[in-house]
Amino acid sequence: MVFILNEFLYCFFIRMIILNRSHPSTIKLFRKELFLTSSIIDRLSRDAWKKSGSKSTRKRAREQASKLIDKSSIKPIDDILVKELEKMVSKNI
């Protein structure tokens, strides 16, 4: 079923690209770009999805966001710097 749907979408988009006379690189890169998915999108069958815990897309997105936040190396702005920035903004307003 997935293969048929992917082939249908591929043919549909190729027709749209040709009819709209898109840039040649769009046609060249289309197949490669079409099948790239993020870790949030689940490509499992329904049975496999149920066996793996039946996580919704929203739940997977929240988990991914939490992982990215935990890995983040961004440090909070120092209080002194915040006060200086507020002074600069208030002078210009």
C-alpha positions as CSV (number, residue, x, y, z in Angstrom):
1,M,0.0,0.0,0.0
2,V,2.8,2.4,0.9
3,F,4.7,1.7,-2.3
4,I,1.6,2.3,-4.4
5,L,0.8,5.6,-2.6
6,N,4.4,6.8,-2.9
7,E,4.4,6.0,-6.6
8,F,1.1,7.7,-7.0
9,L,2.4,10.8,-5.2
10,Y,5.6,10.7,-7.3
11,C,3.6,10.7,-10.6
12,F,1.2,13.3,-9.3
13,F,4.0,15.7,-8.3
14,I,6.0,15.1,-11.5
15,R,2.9,16.1,-13.5
16,M,2.5,19.2,-11.4
17,I,6.1,20.1,-11.9
18,I,6.0,19.6,-15.6
19,L,2.7,21.5,-16.0
20,N,4.0,24.4,-13.9
21,R,7.3,24.5,-15.8
22,S,9.4,24.4,-12.6
23,H,13.1,25.0,-12.4
24,P,15.0,22.0,-13.8
25,S,16.7,21.3,-10.5
26,T,13.3,20.7,-9.0
27,I,12.7,17.8,-11.3
28,K,16.2,16.5,-10.8
29,L,16.0,16.6,-6.9
30,F,12.4,15.7,-6.5
31,R,12.7,11.9,-5.9
32,K,15.5,12.4,-3.4
33,E,13.7,15.2,-1.4
34,L,10.3,13.6,-1.5
35,F,11.3,10.6,0.7
36,L,13.3,12.4,3.4
37,T,11.4,12.3,6.6
38,S,12.1,13.5,10.1
39,S,12.2,11.3,13.2
40,I,8.8,12.8,14.1
41,I,7.1,11.2,11.1
42,D,6.3,7.5,11.6
43,R,6.5,5.3,8.5
44,L,5.5,2.1,10.4
45,S,2.5,-0.1,9.5
46,R,-0.4,0.3,11.9
47,D,0.4,-3.0,13.6
48,A,4.1,-2.1,14.1
49,W,3.1,1.3,15.4
50,K,0.8,-0.3,18.0
51,K,3.6,-2.7,19.0
52,S,6.1,0.2,19.4
53,G,3.8,2.1,21.8
54,S,1.3,3.9,19.6
55,K,3.0,7.3,20.1
56,S,1.2,10.2,18.4
57,T,3.0,12.6,16.2
58,R,2.5,15.3,18.8
59,K,4.1,13.1,21.5
60,R,7.1,12.3,19.2
61,A,7.5,16.0,18.4
62,R,7.4,16.9,22.1
63,E,10.0,14.2,22.9
64,Q,12.2,15.5,20.0
65,A,11.9,19.1,21.3
66,S,12.9,18.0,24.8
67,K,15.9,16.2,23.5
68,L,17.0,19.3,21.5
69,I,16.5,21.5,24.5
70,D,18.5,19.2,26.7
71,K,21.3,19.2,24.1
72,S,21.3,22.9,23.7
73,S,24.5,24.7,24.5
74,I,22.9,28.2,24.7
75,K,23.6,29.8,28.0
76,P,21.2,32.3,29.6
77,I,22.1,36.0,29.2
78,D,23.9,37.5,32.2
79,D,21.8,39.9,34.3
80,I,24.3,42.7,33.9
81,L,24.1,42.4,30.1
82,V,20.3,42.3,30.2
83,K,20.3,45.6,32.2
84,E,22.7,47.2,29.7
85,L,20.5,46.1,26.8
86,E,17.4,47.5,28.4
87,K,19.1,50.8,28.9
88,M,20.1,50.9,25.2
89,V,16.6,50.1,24.1
90,S,15.0,52.6,26.4
91,K,17.3,55.4,25.1
92,N,16.4,54.7,21.5
93,I,12.6,54.6,22.2
